[in-house]
Amino acid sequence: MLVVGLCLAITGSANAGSATINQRPTLFVTDTRPFEVRGAGFEPRERVQVLLAVNGSQRWERTVTSPAGVFTVEFRVSLGACSRFTMQAFGSKGSRARVVPLRLQPDCVSPA
């Protein structure tokens, strides 16, 4: 069950000299308990720092991509269905990707 995935827009951009010309770096939330992220389209063996901002706090994780430019990172935090977050990945070779919420879930909006 990945309710959070329905609230996201996934965007990314590669640097101009990228070997992965047709594939832009992207981030995917693969699980929310614990919070797990998969990155794809990054440069091979690129050092990547991933920033997760949740409810006013920030957490960083570091990793190195595979020869295919893919990585998986796990944050030791669990998010509820209504948790708001943003996430960004910064690669040492210029790759960048981010995930930002589009809107709140209808069940998460408190009545006014």
C-alpha positions as CSV (number, residue, x, y, z in Angstrom):
1,M,0.0,0.0,0.0
2,L,1.6,3.2,-1.1
3,V,-0.8,6.0,-0.5
4,V,2.0,8.6,-0.6
5,G,2.9,7.7,-4.1
6,L,-0.4,9.1,-5.3
7,C,0.4,12.5,-4.0
8,L,3.8,13.0,-5.8
9,A,5.1,14.6,-8.9
10,I,8.5,13.1,-9.9
11,T,10.9,15.4,-11.7
12,G,14.5,15.5,-12.5
13,S,17.2,16.8,-14.8
14,A,20.5,15.5,-16.1
15,N,23.5,17.6,-16.8
16,A,24.2,18.5,-20.4
17,G,27.2,16.2,-20.7
18,S,25.4,13.2,-19.3
19,A,26.0,9.7,-20.6
20,T,22.3,9.0,-19.9
21,I,21.0,11.5,-22.5
22,N,17.5,9.9,-22.9
23,Q,17.0,9.0,-19.3
24,R,16.6,11.8,-16.7
25,P,17.3,11.1,-13.1
26,T,14.2,10.2,-11.1
27,L,13.3,9.3,-7.6
28,F,10.6,6.8,-6.6
29,V,9.2,6.1,-3.1
30,T,9.2,2.3,-2.9
31,D,8.0,2.0,0.8
32,T,6.9,4.3,3.6
33,R,7.6,2.0,6.6
34,P,10.6,2.4,6.8
35,F,10.9,5.1,4.2
36,E,12.7,3.7,1.1
37,V,13.7,5.5,-2.1
38,R,15.0,4.3,-5.4
39,G,16.9,6.5,-7.8
40,A,17.4,5.8,-11.5
41,G,18.9,7.6,-14.4
42,F,21.9,8.9,-12.5
43,E,25.5,8.6,-13.8
44,P,27.3,5.2,-13.2
45,R,29.1,5.0,-9.9
46,E,28.0,8.5,-9.0
47,R,28.1,9.6,-5.3
48,V,24.6,10.8,-4.4
49,Q,23.3,12.6,-1.3
50,V,19.6,12.3,-0.7
51,L,17.7,14.8,1.4
52,L,14.4,13.9,3.0
53,A,12.5,16.8,4.6
54,V,9.6,15.7,6.8
55,N,7.4,17.9,9.0
56,G,10.2,20.5,9.4
57,S,13.1,18.1,10.0
58,Q,15.8,17.1,7.5
59,R,17.6,13.8,7.1
60,W,20.5,13.0,4.8
61,E,21.7,9.7,3.4
62,R,24.6,9.0,1.1
63,T,25.1,6.3,-1.4
64,V,26.9,5.4,-4.7
65,T,25.0,4.4,-7.8
66,S,25.5,1.0,-9.5
67,P,27.2,0.7,-12.9
68,A,23.6,1.2,-14.3
69,G,23.1,4.5,-12.4
70,V,20.6,3.1,-9.9
71,F,20.5,3.2,-6.1
72,T,18.2,2.4,-3.2
73,V,18.3,4.4,0.1
74,E,16.5,3.6,3.3
75,F,15.7,6.3,5.9
76,R,15.0,5.2,9.5
77,V,11.7,7.0,9.6
78,S,8.1,5.8,9.0
79,L,5.7,8.2,7.4
80,G,2.0,8.1,8.0
81,A,-0.5,8.5,5.1
82,C,-0.9,12.2,5.8
83,S,2.8,13.1,6.4
84,R,4.1,15.9,4.1
85,F,7.6,15.6,2.7
86,T,9.9,16.7,0.0
87,M,12.9,14.8,-1.3
88,Q,15.9,15.7,-3.4
89,A,19.0,13.8,-4.7
90,F,22.2,15.6,-5.6
91,G,24.8,13.6,-7.6
92,S,28.6,14.4,-7.6
93,K,28.6,14.4,-11.4
94,G,25.7,16.9,-11.7
95,S,22.7,14.6,-11.7
96,R,19.7,16.1,-9.8
97,A,16.2,14.8,-9.1
98,R,13.4,15.7,-6.7
99,V,10.0,14.7,-5.5
100,V,7.5,17.2,-4.3
101,P,3.9,16.8,-3.1
102,L,1.2,17.8,-5.6
103,R,-1.6,18.1,-3.1
104,L,-2.9,16.7,0.2
105,Q,-5.0,13.5,0.2
106,P,-8.7,14.3,0.6
107,D,-8.7,12.2,3.9
108,C,-5.9,14.4,5.3
109,V,-7.6,17.8,5.0
110,S,-9.1,18.9,8.2
111,P,-12.6,20.4,8.0
112,A,-12.6,24.2,8.3
